[in-house]
Amino acid sequence: MTTAAIIVAAGRGQRAGGGTPKQWRHLAGRRVADWTIDRFRGQVDHIVLVLSKEDAPAWEEFESADLILAEGGSDRAGSVRSGLSALNGMNVTRVLIHDVARPCVSTEIIDAVLAALDNFPGAAPGLAVTDALWTASDTMVTGTQDRSGLHAAQTPQGFHYDAIVAAHTAHPGGSADDVEVARAAGLDVCIVPGDTDNLKITRPEDFARAERILGTDMDVRLGNGYDVHRFGDGDHVILCGIKVPHNRSLQGHSDADVGMHAVTDAIYGALAQGDIGQHFPPSDPQWKGAASEIFLRHAVELAGQMGYRISNVDCTLVCEYPKVGPHAAAMQTEMAKIMELRQDQISVKATTSERLGFTGRGEGIASIATACLVKS
């Protein structure tokens, strides 16, 4: 069986505030849409992201990702039909339809919906209503409502692909969700247990609650790096990828970029993957004079392979000379480019050792770096 997920992300989400559609607002260091997409990676064979034609930057960004893109319709049902059409001819047998504004959905819910589709043409998570229900007029209670048998609907809502395509084709429109469409076509829909954490971000205060939920799932790692290189003959030094004029050069097996070495070791340290010397032994002649960005790129790629993203890096260069300040912005830009991060995720700064020790005597340069990695 081939499974797919359709993530509906074409809405404008203005009730959530912020002036930006809620799927593109940041939540616990990432955008809402990024969290939601990642929840389905490895769970299904294909992911369809339904986008508004107004979100041009998102189209450009995600067309190079391993996603199928579809244009949103005039309403939610139209967007779902567009997502279903994008899967036509791909031999999909089961499809999950999910709101992008539910970034906290668990793998357990996704698995439960898929498992239920082995026995039913439709399945969806629901929460039994336990609170008393009132009817109201403005701010006044006008009566009570029996809550027996009532469930609060959640997503993903899963269906046999051909059945939900036929149901949407036959439906006149105006449905609350895809379960309503399915039932109108006579499909049985099984309720699997929902989760109170699987909230739909609707109001501004929902962001704080979602951030607390996602925070409990985050694996945050810190790594420290420290490196030293002595001065020798030369007319420049390489610091954080930038050639800085100086009356001496740093000595080392590679290009002796002390700042980049410290950052690289900080990433390896956060991953518990040793240090540069273990991955690029100085005894191996192929690394003699090598550009240090080779080492840094390897550390960054290794982090990605292990499921981590780099949140930020802080690098401090310790020396009396050369003066780092005039070159710090260029170093920040270069490091961000190599690591494929934003510039505001990279800090490069310098300090002296008040003329104490080997750095104070001008015998070399030291560097200390810290890297923060996050796995969700």
Backbone hydrogen bonds in HBPLUS format (Angstrom, degrees):
<---DONOR---> <-ACCEPTOR-->    atom                        ^
c    i                          cat <-CA-CA->   ^        H-A-AA   ^      H-
h    n   atom  resd res      DA  || num        DHA   H-A  angle D-A-AA Bond
n    s   type  num  typ     dist DA aas  dist angle  dist       angle   num
A0093-THR N   A0002-THR O   2.86 MM  91  5.40 160.4  1.90 142.9 149.1     1
A0094-ARG N   A0002-THR O   3.21 MM  92  6.49 162.9  2.25 154.2 155.3     2
A0045-ASP N   A0003-THR O   2.98 MM  42  5.38 139.6  2.15 120.2 131.2     3
A0046-HIS N   A0003-THR O   3.26 MM  43  6.69 139.1  2.44 137.9 148.8     4
A0004-ALA N   A0094-ARG O   3.01 MM  90  6.47 139.4  2.17 143.8 156.3     5
A0096-LEU N   A0004-ALA O   2.79 MM  92  6.24 153.9  1.86 148.1 156.8     6
A0005-ALA N   A0046-HIS O   2.90 MM  41  6.37 148.3  2.00 147.3 156.9     7
A0048-VAL N   A0005-ALA O   2.74 MM  43  6.08 170.8  1.74 167.7 170.9     8
A0006-ILE N   A0096-LEU O   2.67 MM  90  6.06 163.7  1.69 168.4 174.2     9
A0098-HIS N   A0006-ILE O   2.84 MM  92  6.11 170.3  1.85 171.2 171.6    10
A0007-ILE N   A0048-VAL O   2.79 MM  41  6.09 172.8  1.79 174.1 173.5    11
A0050-VAL N   A0007-ILE O   2.99 MM  43  6.17 175.0  1.99 159.8 161.1    12
A0008-VAL N   A0098-HIS O   2.92 MM  90  6.25 161.7  1.96 168.5 173.5    13
A0100-VAL N   A0008-VAL O   3.20 MM  92  5.63 160.2  2.24 143.7 139.4    14
A0009-ALA N   A0050-VAL O   2.89 MM  41  5.36 143.1  2.03 138.8 150.7    15
A0017-GLY N   A0014-GLN O   3.02 MM   3  5.53 165.2  2.04 116.1 120.7    16
A0024-TRP N   A0021-PRO O   2.90 MM   3  5.80 161.9  1.94 131.1 136.3    17
A0025-ARG N   A0022-LYS O   3.20 MM   3  5.16 161.3  2.24 102.5 108.2    18
A0033-ALA N   A0023-GLN O   2.94 MM  10  4.98 156.4  2.00 146.3 140.1    19
A0032-VAL N   A0025-ARG O   3.01 MM   7  6.12 145.2  2.14 166.7 171.6    20
A0027-LEU N   A0030-ARG O   2.45 MM   3  5.29 162.2  1.48 161.0 165.1    21
A0030-ARG N   A0027-LEU O   3.14 MM   3  5.29 167.2  2.15 111.7 115.6    22
A0034-ASP N   A0031-ARG O   3.06 MM   3  5.25 121.6  2.41 100.8 115.2    23
A0035-TRP N   A0031-ARG O   3.24 MM   4  6.66 158.8  2.29 157.0 161.5    24
A0036-THR N   A0032-VAL O   3.09 MM   4  6.40 165.8  2.11 155.7 159.5    25
A0037-ILE N   A0033-ALA O   2.91 MM   4  6.05 169.1  1.92 155.1 157.7    26
A0038-ASP N   A0034-ASP O   3.12 MM   4  6.20 165.6  2.14 147.3 151.4    27
A0039-ARG N   A0035-TRP O   3.20 MM   4  6.48 133.9  2.42 142.0 153.7    28
A0039-ARG N   A0036-THR O   3.15 MM   3  5.28 134.9  2.36  99.0 111.2    29
A0040-PHE N   A0037-ILE O   3.07 MM   3  5.71 151.9  2.16 115.5 122.9    30
A0041-ARG N   A0038-ASP O   3.32 MM   3  5.11 146.0  2.45  94.3 103.7    31
A0043-GLN N   A0040-PHE O   3.04 MM   3  5.11 158.1  2.09 118.4 123.7    32
A0068-ILE N   A0047-ILE O   2.91 MM  21  6.14 169.9  1.92 160.6 162.6    33
A0049-LEU N   A0068-ILE O   2.76 MM  19  6.13 158.2  1.80 165.3 173.0    34
A0070-ALA N   A0049-LEU O   3.09 MM  21  6.25 152.1  2.17 146.0 144.3    35
A0051-LEU N   A0070-ALA O   2.85 MM  19  6.23 154.7  1.91 172.9 173.1    36
A0072-GLY N   A0051-LEU O   2.75 MM  21  5.30 156.2  1.80 142.9 141.2    37
A0055-ASP N   A0052-SER O   3.04 MM   3  5.52 160.4  2.08 113.3 119.0    38
A0058-ALA N   A0055-ASP O   3.04 MM   3  5.45 123.2  2.38 108.1 122.0    39
A0059-TRP N   A0055-ASP O   3.14 MM   4  6.55 155.7  2.20 153.6 161.0    40
A0060-GLU N   A0056-ALA O   3.08 MM   4  6.36 164.1  2.10 158.1 161.5    41
A0061-GLU N   A0057-PRO O   2.92 MM   4  6.11 153.5  1.99 144.5 152.1    42
A0062-PHE N   A0058-ALA O   2.88 MM   4  5.93 176.8  1.89 158.4 159.3    43
A0063-GLU N   A0059-TRP O   3.09 MM   4  5.88 138.3  2.27 143.7 151.3    44
A0065-ALA N   A0062-PHE O   3.01 MM   3  4.95 157.1  2.06 101.8 109.2    45
A0079-SER N   A0075-ASP O   3.03 MM   4  6.38 149.8  2.13 149.7 158.7    46
A0079-SER N   A0076-ARG O   3.05 MM   3  5.03 116.5  2.47  94.3 110.1    47
A0080-VAL N   A0076-ARG O   2.90 MM   4  6.25 155.4  1.96 154.8 161.6    48
A0081-ARG N   A0077-ALA O   2.93 MM   4  6.22 161.6  1.97 150.6 155.4    49
A0082-SER N   A0078-GLY O   3.02 MM   4  6.21 150.1  2.11 140.3 148.5    50
A0083-GLY N   A0079-SER O   2.98 MM   4  6.28 152.9  2.05 145.4 152.6    51
A0084-LEU N   A0080-VAL O   2.84 MM   4  6.15 156.7  1.90 154.5 161.1    52
A0085-SER N   A0081-ARG O   2.92 MM   4  6.11 155.8  1.98 146.0 152.5    53
A0086-ALA N   A0082-SER O   3.08 MM   4  6.33 143.5  2.22 141.0 150.4    54
A0087-LEU N   A0084-LEU O   3.08 MM   3  5.40 148.5  2.18 105.2 114.5    55
A0088-ASN N   A0085-SER O   3.04 MM   3  5.16 161.7  2.07 107.5 113.2    56
A0090-MET N   A0087-LEU O   3.12 MM   3  5.61 152.4  2.20 143.2 140.1    57
A0161-TYR N   A0093-THR O   2.85 MM  68  5.16 166.1  1.87 121.9 126.6    58
A0095-VAL N   A0159-PHE O   2.94 MM  64  5.56 163.7  1.96 161.2 166.5    59
A0159-PHE N   A0095-VAL O   2.93 MM  64  5.56 153.3  2.00 153.4 162.1    60
A0097-ILE N   A0157-GLN O   2.89 MM  60  5.21 156.8  1.94 132.5 140.0    61
A0157-GLN N   A0097-ILE O   2.91 MM  60  5.21 159.5  1.95 144.7 145.0    62
A0102-ARG N   A0099-ASP O   3.08 MM   3  5.76 150.7  2.17 124.8 124.6    63
A0201-ILE N   A0101-ALA O   2.84 MM 100  5.25 169.6  1.85 151.2 149.4    64
A0110-ILE N   A0106-SER O   3.25 MM   4  6.61 166.9  2.27 149.1 152.1    65
A0111-ASP N   A0107-THR O   2.86 MM   4  6.01 164.4  1.88 150.3 154.7    66
A0112-ALA N   A0108-GLU O   2.94 MM   4  6.06 153.4  2.01 141.6 149.1    67
A0113-VAL N   A0109-ILE O   2.99 MM   4  6.24 159.4  2.03 157.0 160.9    68
A0114-LEU N   A0110-ILE O   3.10 MM   4  6.33 168.2  2.12 152.7 155.9    69
A0115-ALA N   A0111-ASP O   2.87 MM   4  6.04 156.8  1.93 149.0 155.9    70
A0116-ALA N   A0112-ALA O   3.01 MM   4  6.17 153.1  2.09 143.4 150.1    71
A0117-LEU N   A0113-VAL O   3.25 MM   4  6.53 136.4  2.45 141.9 152.6    72
A0117-LEU N   A0114-LEU O   3.20 MM   3  5.27 133.6  2.43  96.3 108.5    73
A0118-ASP N   A0115-ALA O   3.07 MM   3  5.62 162.6  2.10 113.1 118.4    74
A0119-ASN N   A0116-ALA O   3.04 MM   3  5.73 160.3  2.08 117.3 122.8    75
A0120-PHE N   A0116-ALA O   3.04 MM   4  6.17 137.1  2.23 144.9 157.5    76
A0160-HIS N   A0121-PRO O   2.97 MM  39  5.31 144.6  2.10 144.2 143.9    77
A0190-CYS N   A0122-GLY O   2.85 MM  68  6.13 163.5  1.88 135.8 132.8    78
A0123-ALA N   A0158-GLY O   2.86 MM  35  5.17 151.2  1.94 145.9 147.6    79
A0158-GLY N   A0123-ALA O   2.71 MM  35  5.17 155.2  1.77 166.1 170.4    80
A0124-ALA N   A0190-CYS O   2.92 MM  66  6.41 150.4  2.01 165.6 172.9    81
A0192-VAL N   A0124-ALA O   2.95 MM  68  5.94 160.8  1.98 133.9 139.9    82
A0154-GLN N   A0125-PRO O   3.03 MM  29  5.36 140.1  2.20 165.4 153.2    83
A0126-GLY N   A0192-VAL O   3.00 MM  66  6.30 148.5  2.11 170.0 178.2    84
A0194-GLY N   A0126-GLY O   2.96 MM  68  4.61 139.3  2.13 133.5 124.6    85
A0127-LEU N   A0152-ALA O   2.95 MM  25  4.97 157.1  2.00 135.5 142.5    86
A0152-ALA N   A0127-LEU O   2.66 MM  25  4.97 158.7  1.71 143.5 146.3    87
A0129-VAL N   A0150-LEU O   2.97 MM  21  5.65 170.9  1.98 140.2 140.6    88
A0145-GLN N   A0133-LEU O   2.87 MM  12  5.15 151.2  1.95 136.1 135.8    89
A0135-THR N   A0143-GLY O   2.92 MM   8  5.04 160.8  1.96 121.1 123.9    90
A0142-THR N   A0135-THR O   2.80 MM   7  5.38 171.0  1.81 130.5 133.6    91
A0137-SER N   A0140-MET O   2.88 MM   3  5.34 155.8  1.94 153.1 161.1    92
A0140-MET N   A0137-SER O   3.00 MM   3  5.34 168.9  2.01 131.8 133.1    93
A0150-LEU N   A0147-ARG O   3.05 MM   3  5.40 164.3  2.07 135.2 134.1    94
A0164-ILE N   A0160-HIS O   3.09 MM   4  6.36 161.5  2.12 164.2 169.0    95
A0165-VAL N   A0161-TYR O   3.02 MM   4  6.20 154.9  2.09 156.2 163.8    96
A0166-ALA N   A0162-ASP O   3.07 MM   4  6.23 163.7  2.10 145.5 149.5    97
A0167-ALA N   A0163-ALA O   2.95 MM   4  6.15 151.6  2.03 141.6 150.2    98
A0168-HIS N   A0164-ILE O   2.95 MM   4  6.07 160.1  1.99 144.2 148.3    99
A0169-THR N   A0165-VAL O   3.01 MM   4  6.18 153.8  2.08 147.0 154.8   100
A0170-ALA N   A0166-ALA O   3.08 MM   4  6.26 146.5  2.20 143.9 151.8   101
A0171-HIS N   A0167-ALA O   3.07 MM   4  6.10 128.4  2.34 139.4 152.6   102
A0182-ALA N   A0178-ASP O   2.89 MM   4  6.10 159.4  1.93 146.0 151.4   103
A0183-ARG N   A0179-VAL O   2.89 MM   4  6.09 165.9  1.91 155.0 158.2   104
A0184-ALA N   A0180-GLU O   3.03 MM   4  6.13 149.5  2.13 142.0 150.0   105
A0185-ALA N   A0182-ALA O   3.03 MM   3  5.24 137.6  2.21 100.5 112.7   106
A0187-LEU N   A0182-ALA O   3.03 MM   5  5.32 163.5  2.06 143.3 138.9   107
A0186-GLY N   A0183-ARG O   2.92 MM   3  4.88 160.4  1.96 104.2 109.5   108
A0198-ASN N   A0195-ASP O   2.94 MM   3  5.33 153.3  2.02 111.1 119.6   109
A0206-ASP N   A0203-ARG O   2.96 MM   3  5.46 152.6  2.03 115.9 124.5   110
A0207-PHE N   A0204-PRO O   3.29 MM   3  6.00 157.5  2.34 116.6 121.4   111
A0210-ALA N   A0206-ASP O   2.91 MM   4  6.10 165.8  1.93 152.1 156.2   112
A0211-GLU N   A0207-PHE O   2.89 MM   4  6.04 153.7  1.96 147.0 154.4   113
A0212-ARG N   A0208-ALA O   3.11 MM   4  6.36 149.8  2.20 143.0 150.2   114
A0213-ILE N   A0209-ARG O   3.07 MM   4  6.41 154.9  2.13 149.2 156.1   115
A0214-LEU N   A0210-ALA O   2.89 MM   4  6.12 169.7  1.90 157.0 159.2   116
A0215-GLY N   A0211-GLU O   2.91 MM   4  5.90 143.7  2.04 138.2 148.4   117
A0216-THR N   A0213-ILE O   3.20 MM   3  5.60 139.5  2.38 104.3 114.0   118
A0217-ASP N   A0214-LEU O   2.99 MM   3  5.24 146.2  2.11 104.9 115.3   119
A0218-MET N   A0215-GLY O   3.41 MM   3  5.29 160.0  2.45  98.4 104.2   120
A0219-ASP N   A0375-LYS O   2.67 MM 156  4.89 166.8  1.69 156.8 160.6   121
A0375-LYS N   A0219-ASP O   2.80 MM 156  4.89 149.0  1.90 135.5 145.9   122
A0221-ARG N   A0373-LEU O   2.77 MM 152  5.08 168.0  1.79 154.1 157.8   123
A0373-LEU N   A0221-ARG O   2.82 MM 152  5.08 165.9  1.84 151.8 156.8   124
A0223-GLY N   A0371-ALA O   2.94 MM 148  5.24 150.2  2.03 148.3 156.2   125
A0371-ALA N   A0223-GLY O   2.92 MM 148  5.24 155.8  1.98 146.8 153.9   126
A0225-GLY N   A0369-ALA O   2.80 MM 144  4.95 153.8  1.87 143.9 145.8   127
A0369-ALA N   A0225-GLY O   2.86 MM 144  4.95 155.2  1.92 145.5 147.1   128
A0227-ASP N   A0367-SER O   3.02 MM 140  5.38 155.0  2.09 147.4 153.4   129
A0367-SER N   A0227-ASP O   2.88 MM 140  5.38 143.1  2.02 157.6 160.6   130
A0229-HIS N   A0365-ILE O   3.08 MM 136  5.73 158.9  2.13 159.6 166.3   131
A0365-ILE N   A0229-HIS O   3.00 MM 136  5.73 155.7  2.06 163.6 168.0   132
A0251-GLN N   A0230-ARG O   2.85 MM  21  5.76 163.0  1.88 170.7 174.0   133
A0231-PHE N   A0363-GLU O   2.89 MM 132  5.73 160.7  1.92 140.4 138.5   134
A0232-GLY N   A0249-SER O   2.61 MM  17  5.33 150.5  1.69 161.8 169.6   135
A0249-SER N   A0232-GLY O   3.06 MM  17  5.33 163.1  2.09 133.0 137.7   136
A0246-HIS N   A0235-ASP O   3.08 MM  11  5.18 176.9  2.08 114.3 115.0   137
A0237-VAL N   A0244-VAL O   2.92 MM   7  5.31 156.7  1.97 146.5 153.2   138
A0244-VAL N   A0237-VAL O   2.77 MM   7  5.31 175.6  1.77 169.3 170.1   139
A0239-LEU N   A0242-ILE O   2.96 MM   3  5.31 163.4  1.99 149.2 148.8   140
A0242-ILE N   A0239-LEU O   3.01 MM   3  5.31 166.4  2.03 114.9 119.3   141
A0289-GLY N   A0253-HIS O   2.59 MM  36  5.96 161.4  1.63 140.8 147.0   142
A0255-ASP N   A0290-ALA O   3.05 MM  35  5.87 126.5  2.35 168.1 152.8   143
A0258-VAL N   A0256-ALA O   2.92 MM   2  5.57 112.0  2.39 115.0  97.8   144
A0261-HIS N   A0257-ASP O   2.96 MM   4  6.15 154.6  2.03 155.6 163.7   145
A0262-ALA N   A0258-VAL O   3.16 MM   4  6.29 154.3  2.23 139.2 145.0   146
A0263-VAL N   A0259-GLY O   3.12 MM   4  6.43 159.4  2.17 150.8 156.1   147
A0264-THR N   A0260-MET O   2.95 MM   4  6.09 160.8  1.99 146.5 152.1   148
A0265-ASP N   A0261-HIS O   2.96 MM   4  6.18 162.2  1.99 149.9 154.3   149
A0266-ALA N   A0262-ALA O   2.96 MM   4  6.15 142.0  2.10 139.7 150.6   150
A0267-ILE N   A0263-VAL O   3.08 MM   4  6.43 150.9  2.17 150.1 156.4   151
A0268-TYR N   A0264-THR O   3.02 MM   4  6.35 168.7  2.03 154.0 156.9   152
A0269-GLY N   A0265-ASP O   2.80 MM   4  5.86 153.2  1.87 141.4 149.7   153
A0270-ALA N   A0266-ALA O   3.00 MM   4  6.24 153.3  2.07 142.8 148.8   154
A0271-LEU N   A0267-ILE O   3.12 MM   4  6.38 144.8  2.25 146.3 155.9   155
A0271-LEU N   A0268-TYR O   3.14 MM   3  5.12 124.2  2.47  93.7 108.1   156
A0273-GLN N   A0268-TYR O   2.86 MM   5  4.95 177.5  1.86 147.5 148.3   157
A0272-ALA N   A0269-GLY O   3.02 MM   3  4.87 153.5  2.09  99.3 107.8   158
A0278-GLN N   A0275-ASP O   3.08 MM   3  5.59 138.9  2.26 110.6 121.0   159
A0279-HIS N   A0276-ILE O   3.01 MM   3  5.28 122.5  2.35 103.9 118.5   160
A0280-PHE N   A0276-ILE O   2.66 MM   4  5.67 159.7  1.70 168.5 175.6   161
A0284-ASP N   A0281-PRO O   2.99 MM   3  5.55 164.8  2.02 116.8 121.9   162
A0287-TRP N   A0284-ASP O   3.21 MM   3  6.14 169.6  2.22 128.3 130.7   163
A0288-LYS N   A0285-PRO O   3.13 MM   3  5.34 167.7  2.14 111.8 115.5   164
A0290-ALA N   A0287-TRP O   3.11 MM   3  5.02 167.6  2.13 120.0 119.0   165
A0294-ILE N   A0291-ALA O   3.08 MM   3  5.99 163.5  2.11 124.6 128.7   166
A0295-PHE N   A0292-SER O   3.01 MM   3  5.34 123.1  2.34 104.8 117.5   167
A0296-LEU N   A0292-SER O   3.12 MM   4  6.51 161.2  2.16 151.2 156.4   168
A0297-ARG N   A0293-GLU O   2.85 MM   4  5.87 166.6  1.87 146.0 149.9   169
A0298-HIS N   A0294-ILE O   3.19 MM   4  6.30 153.1  2.27 137.9 145.0   170
A0299-ALA N   A0295-PHE O   3.07 MM   4  6.41 156.7  2.12 148.8 154.5   171
A0300-VAL N   A0296-LEU O   2.99 MM   4  6.27 162.0  2.02 156.4 161.0   172
A0301-GLU N   A0297-ARG O   2.88 MM   4  6.07 164.0  1.90 152.2 156.7   173
A0302-LEU N   A0298-HIS O   2.86 MM   4  6.02 154.8  1.92 148.2 155.6   174
A0303-ALA N   A0299-ALA O   3.00 MM   4  6.25 152.6  2.08 144.5 151.5   175
A0304-GLY N   A0300-VAL O   3.14 MM   4  6.50 157.2  2.19 147.6 152.9   176
A0305-GLN N   A0301-GLU O   2.94 MM   4  6.23 157.1  1.99 150.5 156.8   177
A0306-MET N   A0302-LEU O   3.02 MM   4  6.24 142.0  2.17 145.0 154.6   178
A0306-MET N   A0303-ALA O   3.20 MM   3  5.20 127.0  2.49  94.1 107.6   179
A0308-TYR N   A0303-ALA O   2.85 MM   5  5.13 162.3  1.88 153.2 147.3   180
A0307-GLY N   A0304-GLY O   3.02 MM   3  5.08 160.2  2.06 106.1 110.9   181
A0309-ARG N   A0374-VAL O   2.96 MM  65  5.44 159.6  2.01 145.7 150.9   182
A0374-VAL N   A0309-ARG O   2.88 MM  65  5.44 161.9  1.92 156.3 161.9   183
A0311-SER N   A0372-CYS O   2.78 MM  61  5.44 152.5  1.85 148.9 157.3   184
A0372-CYS N   A0312-ASN O   3.00 MM  60  5.53 165.2  2.02 167.2 168.6   185
A0313-VAL N   A0345-GLN O   2.89 MM  32  6.32 152.4  1.97 160.4 169.3   186
A0347-SER N   A0313-VAL O   2.89 MM  34  6.16 145.5  2.01 149.2 160.1   187
A0314-ASP N   A0370-THR O   2.89 MM  56  5.26 161.4  1.92 155.6 161.4   188
A0370-THR N   A0314-ASP O   2.88 MM  56  5.26 151.9  1.96 147.2 156.6   189
A0315-CYS N   A0347-SER O   2.83 MM  32  5.95 161.4  1.87 147.2 153.5   190
A0349-LYS N   A0315-CYS O   2.99 MM  34  6.41 157.1  2.04 159.5 166.9   191
A0316-THR N   A0368-ILE O   2.78 MM  52  5.27 169.5  1.79 165.5 169.2   192
A0368-ILE N   A0316-THR O   2.93 MM  52  5.27 158.6  1.97 152.0 158.4   193
A0317-LEU N   A0349-LYS O   2.86 MM  32  6.30 160.1  1.90 147.8 152.6   194
A0351-THR N   A0317-LEU O   2.91 MM  34  6.37 149.1  2.01 163.4 169.4   195
A0318-VAL N   A0366-ALA O   2.77 MM  48  5.06 174.9  1.77 152.2 150.8   196
A0366-ALA N   A0318-VAL O   3.17 MM  48  5.06 168.1  2.18 144.4 146.8   197
A0319-CYS N   A0351-THR O   3.06 MM  32  6.51 152.6  2.14 159.7 163.4   198
A0327-HIS N   A0324-VAL O   2.80 MM   3  5.47 150.2  1.89 127.0 136.7   199
A0328-ALA N   A0324-VAL O   3.06 MM   4  5.92 115.3  2.50 147.3 159.4   200
A0328-ALA N   A0325-GLY O   3.26 MM   3  5.19 159.1  2.31 104.5 110.6   201
A0331-MET N   A0327-HIS O   2.99 MM   4  6.26 154.8  2.05 154.0 162.0   202
A0332-GLN N   A0328-ALA O   2.89 MM   4  6.12 156.0  1.95 150.2 156.7   203
A0333-THR N   A0329-ALA O   2.98 MM   4  6.24 159.1  2.02 148.4 153.6   204
A0334-GLU N   A0330-ALA O   2.95 MM   4  6.13 162.3  1.98 149.0 153.6   205
A0335-MET N   A0331-MET O   2.91 MM   4  6.06 165.7  1.93 152.5 156.4   206
A0336-ALA N   A0332-GLN O   2.98 MM   4  6.10 159.5  2.02 147.0 153.0   207
A0337-LYS N   A0333-THR O   3.00 MM   4  6.22 152.5  2.08 145.4 152.8   208
A0338-ILE N   A0334-GLU O   3.02 MM   4  6.28 166.1  2.04 153.4 156.4   209
A0339-MET N   A0335-MET O   2.95 MM   4  6.05 160.3  1.99 150.6 156.2   210
A0340-GLU N   A0336-ALA O   2.82 MM   4  5.61 112.1  2.29 135.4 150.2   211
A0341-LEU N   A0336-ALA O   2.95 MM   5  4.84 159.6  1.99 137.9 143.9   212
A0340-GLU N   A0337-LYS O   3.32 MM   3  5.03 149.5  2.42  93.7 102.5   213
A0345-GLN N   A0342-ARG O   3.02 MM   3  5.44 160.5  2.06 113.0 117.6   214
A0346-ILE N   A0343-GLN O   3.12 MM   3  5.45 167.6  2.14 114.2 117.4   215
A0356-LEU N   A0353-SER O   2.95 MM   3  5.48 153.0  2.02 114.7 123.0   216
A0360-GLY N   A0356-LEU O   3.11 MM   4  4.40 136.5  2.31 127.6 125.5   217
A0361-ARG N   A0357-GLY O   2.94 MM   4  6.26 140.1  2.11 146.8 158.6   218
A0363-GLU N   A0358-PHE O   2.89 MM   5  5.26 164.1  1.92 169.4 164.0   219
A0362-GLY N   A0359-THR O   3.08 MM   3  5.06 156.4  2.13 101.0 107.7   220
